[in-house]
């Protein structure tokens, strides 16, 4: 069960999901909140997906009005379409000399799964041995996502970045986001590596289920799925989810107190539950209202 949660967390970070194919863009209504402060401060929180198998129609009237009233767009990574820059940042962090072979960093029962995953993804045996454990985990998870037919060009954050005509800011940027993984202790990195291989046969069904929950703003399902066994690894939980949410809340609080009206678009996993942005902002005295 814990491995299922870690795969969901990796999906939240990588954003690899798929919706059923359709002849015209499906209408979806992802979660949207309005944040208001006592001094007239205003912001919006919008749950995104970074990759989809098909384009979708997510521009509801509530979203369009929020975009019109906002004065800036805030993404996890502002230069979301700079794939070359992201690859360069990854390459600068991913490798280290003197690492043991990747299979030796896995429990014996997962070594055959590694060989099968490498073959299925077209990766030569030993090609990932020079990668740190977190980097190998992301490579394997991303390859599985690509095999599920997800396409980043259909991602909501990319569409927002392309169409938004006002300033775009970021919470982290690609290099800082990847550095979060790079700073993980080796034990946590190996947990991620193991999780990237467990349950590969259920990957497509899992991302499809999560995509459907995102599309209809089924926050109860997203929260339930995300919360399962969170406490089993507090290091990963704090580094990849809660700690980032705290830092983002600090940034938003500063923006709002300075008079900004940001439209914040981040993965929906960062917006649910007691450790989500709506709850953290509410705890600081802001009024947070669900719009859709």
N, C-alpha and C positions, 0 to 999 in steps of 0.2 A: 504493500500500500504506500510506503514511504517513497518508493521509486516512482510511483504514479504522480505523487505530488511534485517531486523534483522535475519530472518531465513537463508537468504543467508550468512550473516556474520557469524552466528554460523556454517554453513556448511563449510565456509572457514577455521574456526578455527578447527573444528572437522574432516573436510575432508571426510565427508560421501557422496559418490556419487555412481551412478550405471550406467553401460553401458548395452546395450542390450546383451542378451546371444548369444554366437556364438560357432561354432564347433571348431574353431581354434583362437588363439589370434588375435584380430583385430589390424591392423596397425594404430597407432595414431601419430600425430606430434604436441606435445605441444609446447608452445612458448619458444624460446631460444634467448638470446641476448649475444653479445660480448661487453665487457667493456674494453676500452683502455685509458691509461693515457699518458701524454706528456713525461714521463720518461721511457716508455716501460712497464708500468704496464698493467696487463691483468687479466680479470675475466670473468666468464660466469654466467648468470642468467637463471634459468630453472624453469618453472612453473610446480608444482607437484599436485598430488591428493593423499590423504592419504588412501583411501579405494575404492575398485572397486568390482563390482559383479563378474567380470571375469578377468583373466589375459589379458594384452594387450601388443603389441609389440611397445615400445616407443623408442627403441635404433636405431635411425636414424644414418646415417653417420656423420652428424654434431654433434650430441650428443656424439658419440663415440670419435670423434676427440677432442672435448672439454674436455672430461674426461681424455683422454690420456695426453693432454697438461697441465692439471691442477696439482697443487701440494697438494691440500687438498679439501675435501668435506665439505661444510658448510650447516647444516640443522637447522631447528628451534629447534629440539630436537635430539641430537646426539645418545642417547640410545633409539632410537625409538621403538625397539623391547622389551624393558624392561617394559612389561605391569604391572608386580608386583610392580616395582618401581613407575610407574605412579599412580597406584591405592593407594599406600601408601602415595604419595604426596597429592593426592586428599583427602584421608581420614583425613589427618592432618589439612586440611583447611576447609573442607566442612561443618562441624557441629559447632553449637554454642548453649549454654544453653538458655532457656527462650524465644525461638522464638515463635511467634504466629503460629497457624496451617497454613499450606500452603494455604488452600483455602481462609483464611482471608487476604492473601497477594495478592489476585487476585480480579479484578473487578467482581461484582456479575454475570455478563453475561458469565464469563468464568469458573465458578465453576463446572458446569455440564461437561464442556469439560475436566476439570482436572479429574473428576471421571471416565469419559470414557477412557481417556488416560491411567490412572493407571490400569484400568481393561484390556485394550488391551495389555498393556506391561507386565502384570502379576505382578504388584506391589501392595502390600496390601495397602488399605486406611490408611492414617496416617503414612506410612513408611518413607515419606520424610519430615515430619513435623520438624524434628530436623536439617534438612539441611538449610543452608543459601540459599537465593533466587537464587543466581547465580548457586550454585551447583545443586539445584533441576532442574533448567532450563537445565543444561548440561545433567543431568541424563535422563530427558524426551526426549531431542533432540537425545541423543545417542541411546536410546531405539527405537525411531522411525527410526533412521538410520539402526539399526540392523534388524528391521522388513522389511526394503527395500532390504535386502539381500546383503548389502555391506560387504566386507571382507577386514579387514586391512592387511591381509597377501598378498593381491594383490596391496597394496599401492606402489606408485613409490618411496617414500622416504625410505621405508623399503628395497626395492630391491636395491637401491643405497647403503644403509648402509651395506647390506650383501655382495655386490660384489666389493665395492671400496677397493683397496688394499693399499691406502695411508692414511695419517692422516685424521680423521674426527673431526670437530669442530662444535659448536652449537652457535646459537644466544641467546637462552634463557634456554633451558632445561625444563623438565616437571614441576618441582616445581615453577620455575619463571613464566612460562606461566600461570599456574593456579593462581598464586598470583596476576596476573593482574586482573582477575575476582574478586578475594577476596577483592581487594582494591576499587572496584567500590562502589560508594555511594548506599544506599539502594534503592533509587528511580530508579536508572539505573538498579540495579539488578532485580527489580520488572518488569521493562519494558522488560528485557530479558525473565523473567518467563512468562509473558503474550504472548510474541512473540513465545515461544516454543510451545504454545497450539493453537494458531490461525492458521487456514488453514491446519490442519492435513490431511484433505482429499486430498489436492493437493500436499502433500509432495513428494510422489514418482515421480509424473510428473515433479515437479520442479527440483529435483536432477538429473533426467534423462536429462532434458534440459541443465542444467549447465554442466553435464558431457560431453555431445556432443559438447558444446562450447569449453570446455577445450581440448578435443581430437583433434580438428582441429584448435586450437589456434585462435578461433574467439574472439579476444580481444575486439572488438567493442561491442559484446553482453555482455561479462563479465563486461566491464566497465559500460555499460548502466544499467545493472541489479544491479551492486554494488552501483552506484551513486544515484539511485532513493531514494529521501528523506533522504540522508545522513545528511543534516543540521538539521533535525528534532530533533536529539539528539547528540549535539556536544560532550558531555561527553563520550558516547560510541564510537563515531567515532574516537575521539582522543586516547582513551585508547586501543581500540582493533585493530585499523588499522594504523592511521597516526603516533601516538606516537611510535609504534613499528617500523614502517618503518624508522622513523628518527634515532632511536637507531641503527637499523641494518645498515643504511647508514654510521653512524659514525664508526661502527666496520669495515665495508668494506673499508672505506677510510683509516683507520689505517693499515689494512692488505695490501692494495695495495701500500701504501707509504713505507711499510717495505719490499716490493719486493715479496709478495705472489701472487700466481696465483690461486685463489679459484674458485671452481665450486659451485655456490650457488643454492640450490634447496629448494624453499619455495612455499607455496600456491600461485596460480596464481593471486588471488585477491590482493596480495601484490605487484604485478608487473604492474598493469594497472593504467592509468590515471595520473593526475598531482601530485598525492601524492604517486605514485608507486616508487619502487626502481630505475627503469631506468630513470625516470624524475628527481629524487633527485640526482642521480649520475651525470646526464647531467648538472644539475644546478651547480655542483661543478667543472665543467670543463672537465669531462671525455667524451670521445666519445663513444656513445652507439649505437650499430648497431644490428638490428633485423636479426637473422640468419634463423629462421623458425617460 
